[in-house]
């Protein structure tokens, strides 16, 4: 049984190498602080095209955006989570606290993805 596992693993690694030769990966640059904030506000606040945030939510939003370290995926996932919540300081503070708790267990994008998965609606 162990032989099958290692054979499958080796085949998988060979396939990955072939795929990356045909489709080389490109690294996206990280977003600057201003771009992060604009993307976050547009994603987190429904019907917001201005890229700004209500003053009562700004402090919580800025702390959450810093956790995303310029990664667009992390910002969009976190913004999507917040867009489904009540746009109140209490709700954003709860998400920030949950995010900080996840960062104590996971790191970076893993913490944000984990939190967004846990917070999915139970429909």
C-alpha positions as CSV (number, residue, x, y, z in Angstrom):
1,X,0.0,0.0,0.0
2,X,2.8,2.4,0.8
3,X,4.4,1.7,-2.6
4,X,1.1,2.8,-4.3
5,X,1.1,6.1,-2.3
6,X,4.7,6.9,-3.3
7,X,4.1,6.0,-6.9
8,X,1.1,8.2,-7.0
9,X,3.0,11.0,-5.4
10,X,5.9,10.7,-7.9
11,X,3.4,10.7,-10.8
12,X,1.7,13.8,-9.4
13,X,5.0,15.6,-9.1
14,X,6.0,14.7,-12.7
15,X,2.6,16.0,-13.9
16,X,3.1,19.2,-12.0
17,X,6.5,19.8,-13.5
18,X,5.1,19.2,-17.0
19,X,2.2,21.6,-16.4
20,X,4.5,24.4,-15.1
21,X,6.7,24.0,-18.2
22,X,3.7,24.5,-20.5
23,X,2.0,27.1,-18.3
24,X,4.7,29.0,-16.4
25,X,3.5,30.7,-13.3
26,X,3.7,34.4,-13.1
27,X,4.1,36.2,-9.8
28,X,1.7,39.1,-9.3
29,X,3.1,42.1,-7.5
30,X,1.7,42.9,-4.1
31,X,-0.7,45.9,-3.9
32,X,0.5,49.1,-2.3
33,X,-1.3,50.3,0.9
34,X,-3.6,52.7,-1.1
35,X,-4.6,50.0,-3.6
36,X,-5.3,47.6,-0.8
37,X,-7.5,50.0,0.9
38,X,-9.5,50.9,-2.2
39,X,-10.0,47.2,-3.2
40,X,-11.0,46.4,0.4
41,X,-13.6,49.2,0.6
42,X,-15.1,48.4,-2.8
43,X,-15.4,44.7,-1.9
44,X,-16.4,45.0,1.8
45,X,-19.1,47.7,1.4
46,X,-21.9,46.8,-0.9
47,X,-22.7,49.3,-3.7
48,X,-19.4,51.2,-3.0
49,X,-17.6,52.4,-6.1
50,X,-15.7,55.2,-4.4
51,X,-13.1,53.1,-2.6
52,X,-13.8,54.9,0.6
53,X,-15.1,53.6,3.9
54,X,-17.4,55.1,6.6
55,X,-15.4,56.7,9.3
56,X,-16.9,54.5,12.0
57,X,-15.6,51.4,10.2
58,X,-12.2,52.7,9.1
59,X,-10.1,51.7,12.2
60,X,-11.3,48.1,12.0
61,X,-10.9,47.9,8.3
62,X,-7.4,49.3,8.3
63,X,-6.3,46.7,10.9
64,X,-7.9,43.9,8.8
65,X,-6.3,45.1,5.6
66,X,-2.8,45.1,7.2
67,X,-3.3,41.4,7.9
68,X,-3.7,40.8,4.1
69,X,-0.1,42.1,3.5
70,X,-0.9,43.3,0.0
71,X,-2.4,40.0,-1.3
72,X,-5.4,40.7,-3.6
73,X,-6.9,37.3,-2.9
74,X,-6.9,37.8,0.8
75,X,-8.4,41.3,0.5
76,X,-11.2,40.2,-1.8
77,X,-12.0,37.2,0.4
78,X,-12.1,39.3,3.6
79,X,-14.1,42.0,1.8
80,X,-16.6,39.4,0.6
81,X,-17.0,38.1,4.1
82,X,-17.6,41.6,5.4
83,X,-20.1,42.5,2.6
84,X,-22.4,39.8,3.9
85,X,-22.4,41.2,7.4
86,X,-24.1,44.2,9.0
87,X,-22.1,47.3,8.2
88,X,-21.7,48.3,11.9
89,X,-18.6,48.8,14.1
90,X,-19.7,46.0,16.4
91,X,-19.9,43.5,13.5
92,X,-16.6,44.6,12.0
93,X,-14.9,44.4,15.4
94,X,-16.2,40.8,15.8
95,X,-14.7,39.9,12.4
96,X,-11.4,41.5,13.4
97,X,-11.3,39.6,16.7
98,X,-12.1,36.3,14.9
99,X,-9.4,37.1,12.3
100,X,-6.8,37.8,15.0
101,X,-7.8,34.5,16.7
102,X,-7.2,32.6,13.4
103,X,-3.9,34.4,12.9
104,X,-2.7,32.9,16.2
105,X,-3.3,29.4,14.7
106,X,-2.7,29.9,11.0
107,X,-0.6,32.4,9.1
108,X,-1.4,34.8,6.3
109,X,-3.9,33.9,3.7
110,X,-4.6,30.5,5.4
111,X,-6.1,32.4,8.4
112,X,-8.3,34.6,6.2
113,X,-9.5,31.6,4.1
114,X,-10.2,29.6,7.2
115,X,-12.2,32.4,8.7
116,X,-14.2,33.0,5.5
117,X,-15.0,29.3,5.3
118,X,-16.2,29.1,8.9
119,X,-18.3,32.2,8.4
120,X,-20.1,30.9,5.3
121,X,-23.9,31.1,5.6
122,X,-25.5,27.8,6.6
123,X,-28.1,27.7,3.9
